[in-house]
Amino acid sequence: MSSTTTPRYRAIEEFLLESIRDGVYPANHQIPPEEQLARDFGVSRMTANKAILELVRKGYLIRQAGLGTFVTDRKAESPLHEVLNIASEVRGRGHSYSNDVIRCEAVEADDEVALRLGLRLGARVFHSILVHREDGVPIQLEDRFVNPRWVPHYLETDFSLHTPNEVLVASCPISDVEHVVEAMMVDAQTAALLQIDGERMPCLSVIRRTWSDDHLVSYARLIHPGDRYKLRALHKLR
């Protein structure tokens, strides 16, 4: 099951990882105990334990005292109180990031955009729509409007190299952020871009506005398939 140059625990690790990825061991499924894995692979219990600990460290497994070891729910996850680069989030989970640029244009602000960005109706704004992917699977549709005064080179960006978040932070570091989260059903066009059944799959919608000092820089609606994404918030209570 393993070569002479490969540590023996790696064979168990690779077996478990393949079983997780293939859906043999789905989210919340209990994996075989250490004793069984040790017997099946002809190794010591300590070796089996090392393989399990590696996958716990990488976030694929979680150990529950007195119950066993279970497959984690590895939905994409973002902290709600921060603004992180989605490409870095995906790569930080050990996965591959890519995106599709649907639109990148200058438009006139309609009533909603003007209100959200604090501009006059019809003011020129930059508009981009991207689909962000994790291992090729869409996890976020980003529909963003940017005040060109603060990010004048926004439309010149090669978004295959730099995400909108990276461009905004480089131009004017974010000092404040506002999030409004709601569950929603999406239209057929959005469902097609996210590759979901829009009639059955609810989505998470996050409206985000960002400031740099006193300047309102960006307004975005971020739409995530409900079965592929989760948001996390941690607040300290006195």
C-alpha positions as CSV (number, residue, x, y, z in Angstrom):
1,M,0.0,0.0,0.0
2,S,3.0,2.3,0.3
3,S,6.5,2.5,-1.2
4,T,9.7,1.9,0.8
5,T,10.4,5.6,0.7
6,T,7.0,6.7,1.8
7,P,6.2,6.9,5.6
8,R,3.7,4.1,6.4
9,Y,1.2,6.5,8.0
10,R,0.9,8.3,4.6
11,A,-0.8,5.2,3.1
12,I,-3.5,5.5,5.8
13,E,-3.7,9.3,5.3
14,E,-4.1,8.9,1.6
15,F,-6.7,6.2,1.9
16,L,-8.8,8.3,4.3
17,L,-8.4,11.4,2.2
18,E,-9.4,9.6,-1.0
19,S,-12.4,8.1,0.8
20,I,-13.5,11.6,2.0
21,R,-13.1,13.2,-1.5
22,D,-15.0,10.3,-3.2
23,G,-17.8,10.6,-0.7
24,V,-17.3,7.2,0.8
25,Y,-16.9,9.0,4.1
26,P,-19.2,12.0,3.8
27,A,-19.4,15.0,6.2
28,N,-20.1,14.0,9.8
29,H,-19.4,10.3,9.0
30,Q,-17.4,8.4,11.6
31,I,-14.2,6.9,10.2
32,P,-12.9,3.5,11.3
33,P,-11.2,3.5,14.7
34,E,-7.4,3.4,15.0
35,E,-7.3,-0.2,16.0
36,Q,-9.1,-1.3,12.8
37,L,-7.0,0.9,10.5
38,A,-3.8,-0.5,12.2
39,R,-5.0,-4.0,11.5
40,D,-6.1,-3.3,7.9
41,F,-2.7,-1.7,7.0
42,G,-0.5,-3.9,9.1
43,V,0.9,-1.1,11.2
44,S,1.1,-0.1,14.8
45,R,-1.7,1.8,16.4
46,M,0.7,4.7,16.9
47,T,1.2,4.9,13.1
48,A,-2.6,4.9,12.5
49,N,-2.9,7.6,15.1
50,K,-0.3,9.8,13.3
51,A,-2.3,9.5,10.1
52,I,-5.5,10.6,11.8
53,L,-3.8,13.5,13.6
54,E,-2.4,14.8,10.3
55,L,-5.9,14.9,8.8
56,V,-7.2,16.6,12.0
57,R,-4.5,19.2,11.6
58,K,-5.4,19.8,8.0
59,G,-9.1,20.2,8.9
60,Y,-10.5,17.1,7.3
61,L,-11.3,15.2,10.6
62,I,-12.4,16.2,14.1
63,R,-12.0,14.1,17.2
64,Q,-14.8,14.0,19.7
65,A,-13.9,12.6,23.1
66,G,-15.6,9.4,23.9
67,L,-17.3,9.2,20.5
68,G,-14.6,8.8,17.9
69,T,-13.3,10.7,14.9
70,F,-15.6,12.3,12.3
71,V,-15.3,13.9,8.9
72,T,-15.6,17.7,9.1
73,D,-18.1,19.7,7.1
74,R,-15.5,21.5,4.9
75,K,-17.8,24.2,3.4
76,A,-16.0,27.3,2.4
77,E,-16.0,29.6,5.4
78,S,-15.3,33.3,5.9
79,P,-15.2,35.3,9.1
80,L,-18.0,37.8,9.0
81,H,-16.3,40.6,10.9
82,E,-13.3,40.7,8.6
83,V,-12.7,41.3,4.9
84,L,-10.3,38.6,3.6
85,N,-9.0,37.9,0.1
86,I,-11.1,34.9,-1.1
87,A,-8.2,33.6,-3.1
88,S,-6.1,33.4,0.0
89,E,-8.9,31.7,1.9
90,V,-9.3,29.0,-0.7
91,R,-5.5,28.4,-1.0
92,G,-5.3,28.4,2.8
93,R,-7.6,25.4,2.9
94,G,-5.2,23.6,0.5
95,H,-7.5,24.0,-2.5
96,S,-7.2,25.5,-6.0
97,Y,-8.6,29.0,-6.6
98,S,-9.8,30.4,-9.9
99,N,-12.4,32.8,-11.2
100,D,-14.5,33.8,-14.2
101,V,-14.9,37.5,-15.1
102,I,-18.4,38.0,-16.2
103,R,-18.4,41.8,-16.4
104,C,-15.8,44.6,-16.0
105,E,-17.2,48.0,-17.1
106,A,-17.9,51.6,-16.3
107,V,-21.7,52.4,-15.7
108,E,-24.0,55.1,-14.4
109,A,-25.1,54.6,-10.8
110,D,-28.8,53.7,-10.5
111,D,-30.9,54.6,-7.5
112,E,-29.6,51.7,-5.3
113,V,-25.9,52.0,-6.2
114,A,-26.0,55.8,-5.8
115,L,-27.6,55.4,-2.3
116,R,-25.2,52.6,-1.3
117,L,-22.1,54.5,-2.4
118,G,-23.2,58.0,-1.3
119,L,-23.1,59.3,-4.9
120,R,-25.4,61.3,-7.1
121,L,-27.8,59.4,-9.4
122,G,-26.1,58.8,-12.7
123,A,-22.5,59.2,-11.4
124,R,-19.9,57.2,-13.1
125,V,-18.9,54.0,-11.2
126,F,-16.9,50.9,-11.9
127,H,-18.8,47.6,-12.0
128,S,-17.4,44.1,-12.0
129,I,-19.0,40.6,-11.7
130,L,-16.9,37.6,-10.9
131,V,-17.6,34.0,-10.1
132,H,-15.0,32.7,-7.6
133,R,-14.3,29.0,-7.7
134,E,-12.7,26.5,-5.3
135,D,-11.3,23.4,-7.0
136,G,-13.4,24.5,-10.0
137,V,-16.7,24.7,-8.1
138,P,-18.4,28.1,-7.8
139,I,-18.6,29.3,-4.2
140,Q,-19.3,33.0,-4.7
141,L,-20.8,35.4,-7.2
142,E,-19.4,38.8,-6.5
143,D,-21.3,41.8,-8.0
144,R,-19.3,44.9,-7.0
145,F,-19.5,48.6,-7.6
146,V,-16.5,50.9,-6.9
147,N,-16.1,54.6,-6.6
148,P,-13.5,55.4,-9.3
149,R,-12.2,58.4,-7.4
150,W,-10.5,56.1,-4.9
151,V,-9.6,53.2,-7.2
152,P,-9.0,54.9,-10.6
153,H,-7.2,51.9,-12.1
154,Y,-9.7,49.3,-11.1
155,L,-10.9,48.4,-14.6
156,E,-7.4,47.8,-15.8
157,T,-6.9,44.9,-13.4
158,D,-6.1,41.4,-14.6
159,F,-8.5,39.6,-12.2
160,S,-6.9,36.3,-13.0
161,L,-3.9,37.5,-11.1
162,H,-5.5,39.9,-8.5
163,T,-8.9,39.7,-6.9
164,P,-11.1,42.8,-6.4
165,N,-10.3,42.7,-2.7
166,E,-6.6,42.8,-3.4
167,V,-7.0,45.8,-5.7
168,L,-9.1,47.7,-3.1
169,V,-6.8,47.0,-0.2
170,A,-3.7,48.0,-2.3
171,S,-5.3,51.3,-3.4
172,C,-6.9,52.4,-0.1
173,P,-6.6,50.1,3.0
174,I,-10.0,49.2,4.5
175,S,-10.8,50.9,7.8
176,D,-14.5,50.0,8.2
177,V,-16.8,47.4,6.9
178,E,-20.6,46.9,7.0
179,H,-22.2,43.5,6.4
180,V,-25.9,42.7,5.9
181,V,-26.7,39.0,5.6
182,E,-29.8,37.3,4.4
183,A,-31.0,34.1,2.9
184,M,-32.5,34.3,-0.6
185,M,-33.6,32.4,-3.7
186,V,-31.8,33.5,-6.8
187,D,-32.9,34.1,-10.4
188,A,-32.2,31.7,-13.2
189,Q,-29.1,33.7,-14.5
190,T,-27.5,33.7,-11.1
191,A,-28.3,30.0,-10.6
192,A,-26.6,29.2,-13.9
193,L,-23.5,31.1,-13.0
194,L,-23.3,29.3,-9.6
195,Q,-24.2,26.0,-11.2
196,I,-27.0,25.3,-8.8
197,D,-30.7,24.4,-9.0
198,G,-32.1,27.9,-8.3
199,E,-35.6,26.5,-7.4
200,R,-34.3,24.3,-4.7
201,M,-31.0,25.7,-3.4
202,P,-31.3,28.8,-1.1
203,C,-28.3,31.1,-1.1
204,L,-26.5,33.3,1.4
205,S,-26.4,37.0,0.3
206,V,-23.9,39.3,1.9
207,I,-24.2,43.0,1.1
208,R,-20.8,44.5,2.0
209,R,-19.8,48.2,2.0
210,T,-16.2,49.2,2.7
211,W,-14.6,52.5,3.8
212,S,-11.1,53.8,3.8
213,D,-11.0,56.4,6.5
214,D,-14.0,58.6,5.7
215,H,-14.2,57.5,2.1
216,L,-17.0,55.0,1.0
217,V,-15.0,53.0,-1.5
218,S,-17.0,49.9,-2.5
219,Y,-20.5,48.3,-2.4
220,A,-20.8,44.6,-3.3
221,R,-23.4,41.9,-3.1
222,L,-21.8,38.5,-2.5
223,I,-24.0,35.4,-3.2
224,H,-23.0,32.0,-2.0
225,P,-24.7,28.6,-2.6
226,G,-26.1,27.6,0.8
227,D,-24.6,24.1,0.7
228,R,-21.1,25.3,-0.2
229,Y,-20.5,28.2,2.2
230,K,-20.8,29.4,5.7
231,L,-20.1,32.6,7.6
232,R,-18.5,32.8,11.0
233,A,-18.5,35.5,13.6
234,L,-16.8,35.6,17.0
235,H,-17.5,38.4,19.5
236,K,-16.1,38.7,23.0
237,L,-18.6,39.4,25.7
238,R,-17.6,41.3,28.8
